[in-house]
Amino acid sequence: KEQLTVLNQATDIEHIQVIAIDDDPQVLATYQTIFHHFQSSALDGMEGLEGMFEEKQKFRLPLDIEMDTAASGREGVDMFSEKEYVVALLDMRMPGGWDGLKTAKEIYRQDPRVRIVFITAHMDYQLSDLHQQIGANFALLKKPFDQDELVQNVIVLANDWLREKRLFEAEQQAQRLSRAKDELISSMNYQNSLDKES
């Protein structure tokens, strides 16, 4: 397992976990380099891959992204027991019996909130088949992909995940406040009844 942590200096930036699953180690290294390339601070050990990309003005991503990689669907799914991943980048055609679709199904069994991006040169399924089996809440990119498009897809999907998380937390907080209010009213009514009896 390889890991890349993209550091941001801003204190209000959200930290998210992303996992990339592909049987090609060069592709996995490319994913890591892409997100490194779009940061304003360089990371050691990645200079040899920098020449793969056009020179662009670097900017700081609006997210603090920690990226893990896995060489197979089974290995990647096992990692979901260790971390809460927000976005998964999946190759569609992988050896070992677990292709991208099988991997996506297993990921959704563990956490249906994960946002998935299929990135593949070989589309073995019709889009309608994917919709039928896992729904329509995923993105699809063809290899070779555009690095800007990949980064933007991850940002959009991650922000969607974060909005859903905040909404859920707000609903939970509202329910806790409602229960506390009901308990307070019940306690006050009980105390009033005791006062009247006395």
C-alpha positions as CSV (number, residue, x, y, z in Angstrom):
1,K,0.0,0.0,0.0
2,E,1.3,3.4,-0.9
3,Q,0.1,6.6,0.6
4,L,0.3,10.3,-0.5
5,T,-0.7,13.1,1.8
6,V,-1.3,16.5,0.2
7,L,-0.8,19.2,2.8
8,N,-2.6,22.5,2.9
9,Q,-1.8,25.4,5.1
10,A,-5.3,26.7,5.3
11,T,-7.1,25.8,8.6
12,D,-10.6,25.6,7.1
13,I,-9.8,23.0,4.4
14,E,-11.5,19.7,4.8
15,H,-9.5,16.5,5.0
16,I,-10.7,13.6,2.9
17,Q,-9.5,10.0,2.1
18,V,-9.4,8.9,-1.5
19,I,-8.5,5.4,-2.7
20,A,-7.3,4.4,-6.2
21,I,-7.6,0.8,-7.3
22,D,-5.8,-0.4,-10.4
23,D,-3.6,-3.4,-11.3
24,D,-1.1,-1.2,-13.1
25,P,1.4,0.4,-10.7
26,Q,2.3,3.1,-13.2
27,V,-1.4,4.2,-13.3
28,L,-1.4,4.4,-9.5
29,A,1.7,6.4,-9.4
30,T,0.2,8.7,-12.0
31,Y,-2.9,9.4,-9.8
32,Q,-0.6,10.3,-7.0
33,T,1.5,12.6,-9.2
34,I,-1.6,14.4,-10.6
35,F,-2.8,15.4,-7.1
36,H,0.7,16.3,-6.1
37,H,1.1,18.4,-9.2
38,F,-1.9,20.5,-8.4
39,Q,-0.5,21.6,-5.0
40,S,1.6,24.6,-4.3
41,S,4.1,22.7,-2.2
42,A,6.2,19.9,-3.7
43,L,6.6,16.5,-2.1
44,D,9.9,14.6,-2.0
45,G,10.4,11.5,-4.1
46,M,8.0,12.4,-7.0
47,E,10.3,14.5,-9.2
48,G,10.9,11.7,-11.6
49,L,7.3,11.7,-12.7
50,E,6.8,15.5,-13.1
51,G,7.9,15.4,-16.7
52,M,4.7,13.4,-17.6
53,F,2.6,16.5,-17.4
54,E,2.4,19.8,-19.1
55,E,3.6,22.8,-17.1
56,K,0.6,24.4,-15.4
57,Q,0.3,27.1,-12.8
58,K,-0.1,25.3,-9.5
59,F,-2.9,26.1,-7.2
60,R,-3.9,24.7,-3.8
61,L,-6.8,22.2,-3.9
62,P,-9.8,23.2,-1.8
63,L,-9.4,19.9,0.0
64,D,-6.7,18.2,2.0
65,I,-6.4,14.8,0.1
66,E,-4.9,11.7,1.5
67,M,-4.6,9.0,-1.2
68,D,-4.2,5.3,-0.7
69,T,-3.6,2.8,-3.6
70,A,-4.4,-0.8,-4.0
71,A,-3.5,-3.2,-6.8
72,S,-6.7,-5.3,-6.8
73,G,-10.3,-4.9,-6.0
74,R,-10.2,-7.3,-3.1
75,E,-7.2,-5.5,-1.6
76,G,-8.9,-2.2,-2.0
77,V,-12.2,-3.3,-0.4
78,D,-10.3,-4.8,2.6
79,M,-8.9,-1.3,3.2
80,F,-12.4,0.1,3.8
81,S,-12.4,-1.6,7.2
82,E,-9.4,0.7,8.2
83,K,-10.5,4.1,6.9
84,E,-13.5,6.1,5.8
85,Y,-12.9,6.8,2.1
86,V,-14.8,9.5,0.4
87,V,-14.0,8.8,-3.3
88,A,-12.8,5.6,-5.0
89,L,-11.0,5.6,-8.4
90,L,-11.6,2.3,-10.0
91,D,-10.2,0.6,-13.1
92,M,-12.9,-1.4,-14.8
93,R,-10.8,-4.3,-16.2
94,M,-8.7,-6.0,-13.5
95,P,-7.5,-9.6,-13.2
96,G,-8.2,-11.9,-10.2
97,G,-12.0,-12.2,-10.6
98,W,-12.8,-8.7,-9.3
99,D,-13.4,-6.2,-12.0
100,G,-14.4,-2.6,-11.4
101,L,-18.1,-3.4,-11.2
102,K,-17.6,-6.2,-8.7
103,T,-15.4,-3.9,-6.7
104,A,-17.9,-1.1,-6.7
105,K,-20.6,-3.5,-5.5
106,E,-18.5,-4.7,-2.6
107,I,-17.5,-1.1,-1.7
108,Y,-21.2,-0.1,-1.6
109,R,-22.0,-3.0,0.7
110,Q,-19.5,-1.6,3.2
111,D,-20.3,2.1,2.7
112,P,-23.0,3.2,0.3
113,R,-22.0,6.8,0.7
114,V,-18.7,6.4,-1.2
115,R,-18.5,8.3,-4.5
116,I,-17.0,6.2,-7.3
117,V,-15.2,7.2,-10.5
118,F,-14.6,4.5,-13.1
119,I,-11.5,5.2,-15.1
120,T,-10.9,2.7,-17.9
121,A,-9.7,2.1,-21.4
122,H,-12.0,-0.9,-21.8
123,M,-15.7,-0.5,-21.2
124,D,-17.0,-4.1,-20.7
125,Y,-20.5,-3.0,-19.7
126,Q,-23.2,-0.8,-21.2
127,L,-23.9,2.3,-19.2
128,S,-27.5,1.1,-18.7
129,D,-26.1,-2.1,-17.1
130,L,-24.1,-0.1,-14.6
131,H,-27.2,2.0,-13.8
132,Q,-29.2,-1.1,-13.2
133,Q,-26.7,-2.8,-11.0
134,I,-25.2,0.1,-8.9
135,G,-27.4,3.1,-9.6
136,A,-26.4,6.3,-11.4
137,N,-24.4,8.0,-8.7
138,F,-20.9,7.6,-10.2
139,A,-18.6,9.2,-12.7
140,L,-17.0,7.7,-15.8
141,L,-13.7,8.7,-17.4
142,K,-12.0,7.1,-20.4
143,K,-8.3,6.4,-20.5
144,P,-6.3,8.3,-21.5
145,F,-8.0,10.9,-19.2
146,D,-7.5,14.6,-18.8
147,Q,-5.9,15.4,-15.5
148,D,-7.9,18.5,-15.0
149,E,-11.1,16.5,-15.5
150,L,-10.0,13.9,-13.0
151,V,-9.2,16.4,-10.3
152,Q,-12.4,18.3,-10.8
153,N,-14.5,15.1,-10.7
154,V,-12.9,14.2,-7.3
155,I,-13.5,17.7,-6.0
156,V,-17.1,17.8,-7.0
157,L,-17.8,14.3,-5.7
158,A,-16.0,14.9,-2.4
159,N,-17.9,18.2,-1.9
160,D,-21.1,16.3,-2.5
161,W,-20.1,13.7,0.1
162,L,-19.2,16.4,2.6
163,R,-22.6,18.2,2.0
164,E,-24.4,15.0,2.7
165,K,-22.3,14.4,5.8
166,R,-23.0,17.9,7.1
167,L,-26.8,17.5,6.5
168,F,-26.8,14.2,8.3
169,E,-24.9,15.7,11.3
170,A,-27.3,18.6,11.3
171,E,-30.3,16.3,11.4
172,Q,-28.8,14.3,14.2
173,Q,-28.1,17.4,16.2
174,A,-31.7,18.6,15.6
175,Q,-33.0,15.3,16.8
176,R,-30.8,15.4,20.0
177,L,-32.0,18.9,20.7
178,S,-35.6,17.9,20.2
179,R,-35.2,15.0,22.6
180,A,-33.5,17.2,25.2
181,K,-36.4,19.7,24.9
182,D,-39.0,17.0,25.3
183,E,-37.2,15.6,28.3
184,L,-37.0,19.1,29.9
185,I,-40.7,19.7,29.3
186,S,-41.6,16.3,30.7
187,S,-39.4,17.0,33.7
188,M,-41.0,20.4,34.3
189,N,-44.5,19.0,33.9
190,Y,-43.7,16.3,36.4
191,Q,-42.3,18.8,38.9
192,N,-45.4,21.0,38.4
193,S,-47.6,18.0,39.2
194,L,-45.7,17.3,42.4
195,D,-45.9,21.0,43.4
196,K,-49.7,20.9,42.9
197,E,-50.0,17.8,45.0
198,S,-48.0,19.3,47.8
